[in-house]
Every structure is written in C-alpha cells, then in structure tokens.
Amino acid sequence: MTEQRTAIVTGAGTGIGKSVATALLKAGWNTVFCGRRKSVLDAAVAEAGRTDAKALAVACDISKADQVDDLFETVAEAFGRVDLLFNNAGMGYKSTPIDEIPVEVWNDIVGVNLTGSFLCARAAFGAMRKQRPMGGRIINNGSVSAYAPRPGSVPYTATKHAITGLTKTLALDGRPYDIACGQIDIGNALTDMAQPMTVGVPQANGSIAAEAVMDVQRVADAVVHMASLPLDANVLFMTVMATKMPFVGRG
C-alpha cells in the first residue's frame, strides 16, 4: 500500500463490528474502533494483536451529535483524513407486537440505527468532501430485514428499510465528491446477538425453529472487499447470508 488509509467502524467492540474492524486493521487500514464502552474497545484492539497499521479506540454514543463531532475531530487529529466509514452500530428488540412495544424502545432503536447512521455519515461526508485528495467510501450495515421482516420486529425493520434510503441517496449525492456509498445486508452471522438463532426463533408461520448461521468472518471478508475497490467502482448492495437460512422462498 503506497498510502495508508483510515477507517472508522462503529459498534466495533463486539460482534460484526469487531470482526470487520480487526479485518481492516490486518488489511493495512488505520482503524478507529468506535463504541460506547472504552474498556470493551480496548479489549478488541488488544485481541487484534500487532499490525503494521494503527488502531485507535474511541468511546462515542453515535446517537449524540456532539459526541460524533468529537469522534471525527479525534480521528482528524490522529490520522489527518477519513477514507472509510462502516456504519455498523445497531440494536434490536425481542419479537413483540407493535402495540406492546414501548415508545421509548422505538426511540432508542431509531436513535442508534437511523439517527446514529445519519450523524456518522454526515460527519464522514463532510470530511471526505473537504479533504485532499477528496473522496472516500461509506458502507452501511443494512440487514436482510431491509427486504423481508422477522415477526414482531417493527422498530428494527423500519430502521433498516430507512438505511436503504440513506444508502441510495448518499450514493447519488456523493458522485461529485468521489464519495462512494454501499450497503451490506447480513443474514444470520454468528455473533453473541445471533446466538438464539441456533436454538430457536419465531418464524413467519408462528412456529419456533433453529436457523442456519455462518461464520462472522465471512462478513468481515466481504466488507474488506467492498472497501478495497477503487472509488470509481462501488458495490451498491451486497447480501451475505447463511446459505440455508429461511430467507429466500416461503415459510
């Protein structure tokens, strides 16, 4: 690599974010591990081990505009530019009929999944537009829920449909500034959050059934591929899923 690039990964302390941040670091990206708990981020960085690229753990609640601004100021001071944002941080809720979902839960999920993604994309877009050389890439973590919902998942599914709109608009608005935007839609990557799928989760027909899962490293590999493309090429949407999960078809 002739020139070091800088990536920011939100929700990087655990699960998909941790795997992707670690993979980017090992692929030579200076990588900012962002999340709410500094101790968890520090542990993720330590677990990644020694690499040629630099890792930086920054605590940030992405639903708070002032904290997002502070995050990007910290990154600018440390690395001088932002080449990649992986908008990954998100949260869900147990399967629940809409009339039993507390409004506070809705607000919390929208605050992280949608407002947080907007705030980080807003800051990244601004940095990428102003820096020289201009440009960069934003990858949003959607979900197969952006195409087909699970039962009782109104807040999560609504936000993931909204992320698709964010992705398409950023892909359009970024053209004059060499800012590419794509989305990865993930189905059943095995993380702590997805562990219940191996035991049994609600199905569309009312039953409870275990589902096939895949190694989260497959997601990390896919994001690294998307990130490695030159800015004149873009993966607009990619679905990475456990082959045998009940997504394609009926049931």
N, C-alpha and C positions, 0 to 999 in steps of 0.2 A: 504494500500500500504506500503510495507516494505521499499521501497527506492524510493525517489522522482525522477521522470523523467522530462526531459526538452524537450520542443517542440519549434520549430521556425515556424511561419506561415507568409508567405509573402502576401502582399496585405491585411493586417489584419485590415485596418482602416474602411472598408466598406464591404457590400455585403457578399459573401460566406466566404471570409477570416475572417471577423469579427465574423460571426456566428460560424465558426469552432474554431477559437482561444478562443472564450468565452466558448464553449462547452468543449474544452480540459482543460481549466482552472478549470471549475467546476467539471471535472472528476479527478482532482488531479494532473494535469501536471503543472509544472512551465512553463509558456508560454510566449514566446517573440513575441510581436505584431510588425511586421515589415512593413513599408510602407514609402512612400516618404514624407508624411506630419505629422510632430510630433504632431501637435495640434489635428489632427483627430485621431491619435493613442491614445493619452492621453484620449480623449473623449470616445473611445471604451473601454479602460481599466476601466475608471470610471463607465461606464454603466454596465460593467460586475459585478460590486459590489465586496463585500468582499468574499474571498475564502480562504481555507486553503493553497492553492498553491500560488506561487508568480507570478505576471505579470510584464513584463518589456516592455516598448515601445521604439523602436529603429528606428530612421529615416534612410532610406537607399534606394538609387536608385539601384535596383538589376542589371541593365544593365551596371553598372560601377564596374569593377573588384576590384578596391581599396576600394570602399565602402562595397562590400560584404566581403572582407577580414577583414575590420574594424568591421563589424557586428559580424562575428564569433569570433573575438578576444574579443569583448564586452561580448558575451554570455559565452565564456570560463572563463572569469574573474568573471562573476556573478554567474554561476551555475556549472562550472567545466567540463561539458560534454554536448553532444547533442545526444538525443535519437530519435528524430523525426524531420524531415523537411517536411512541407506541402508546396510544390512548387505551390503556388496558383496565385500569381500576374500575371495579363494578361491584354491585351487591344484588342479592335477590331476597326472596322471602318464601316461606313454606307455602305449599299449594293451598290456596284459600279462595273461596268465592268472593267476588268483588264487594258484596255488601258486608262482609266480615273483615275486610282489610282496613285497618286504622288509617285515617288520613295522614297521620304522622309517618307511617311506613311508606305511603306513596311519596310524600315529600322527601323523605330520606333517600329513597331509591332514585327519584328524579334528580335530586341534588348531586348524587355521586355519578350515576350512569350517564346522565344527559348534561346537566349544568357543568359538572366537572370536566366532561369531554369538551364541551364548548369553551370553557375557560382555558384549558390547556391548549386546544387547537388555536384559539385566539392569540395567545401569547406566542406560540410557536410560529404561526403565520406571520405575525409582526416581526419576529426576529429573523425569519428566513427571507422576508421581503427586503429588510434593511441591510443585511449582512453582505459582504463581498468576499468571494463570489456569491451572488444571490442564489436562493433556492434551497430546497430540502424536500423531505418526504414526511407525510403524516399517515400512519396506519392506525385505523380504528378497529378495536375489538368489537365486532358485532356478536352474532350468535346464530345458530340455526333457528332460534326463536324469532329472528328477523324475517323468517319465511313461514314458519309454522309454530304456533304456540304449544306449550305444555298446558295441561289443565290447571286452572286456578293461578295463572301467572300474569295477571293484568299489569301490575307495575313494571315488572321486568320486561315483558314482551313489548309493551308500549314504548319503553325507552330504547329497546334495540331496533324497533322499526324507525324511531326517530334518528338513531345513529346512521342508518342507511341514508336518510335525507341529508344529514351533515356531511357524510362522505361524498355524495354526488355533488353537493354544492361546492365543497372545498375543491374537488377535482376540477370543477368548472372555473371557480374564482382564482385558483392557483395558477392557471395557464400563463398569464402574462408575467409571472414572477418565478417561473421554473419550480413551482411547488406542486409536487405530485401527491395525490391522496388516494389511498386504497383501503379496503376493509377485509378483514379475515373473519369468517363465520365458523365458529368452532362447535363441534358436536361431540360431547362425551369424552373429553380429555380427562384422564385420571389424575385428579388432584384431591386434596382433603375435602374441598367443596363438593366434588363429584362422587365421593365415596359411597353415598347412599344408592347411587345407580347400580352398584354391584350387588346390592341386597334386594332392593325393590322400590320403585317409584310409581306414582299414579300414571295410568295410561288413558288414552282417549276413550276406550271402551268401558272405563270405570274400574278396570282391574288394577292390581298392583303387580309389577313384574320387574325382575332384574334386567338390565340392559348391557349390551356390549360396550366396552370402553377401549380407549387407545392410550398409548404412552404419551405423556405431555411433551416429550422431546420432539414428537412429530410436529407439534405446533411451533415450537422454537425453531426448528429447521425451516419451516415454511415462512415464518416472519423474517428470518435471516435472508432467505432467498428474495423475498419482496424488497427488503431493504437494500440488497446488493445491486439491484438494477440501476443502470444509468437513468438520469432524470428525464430522458426522452422516451422512457418506457415505463409502464405502470400496470401492476395487477390491480384492477379496479375492485373486483370481488373474487375471493377465493374461499371455498368451503373445504375445511379439513375435518373429517368426521370418522368415528369408528365405523368400519365398513358395514357391520351387521346391526347397527342401532336402528330403532324403528322410526326412521325419519322419512325415507323415500317409500311412497306407497300409502296404503290404507291401514288403519289399525291404531 
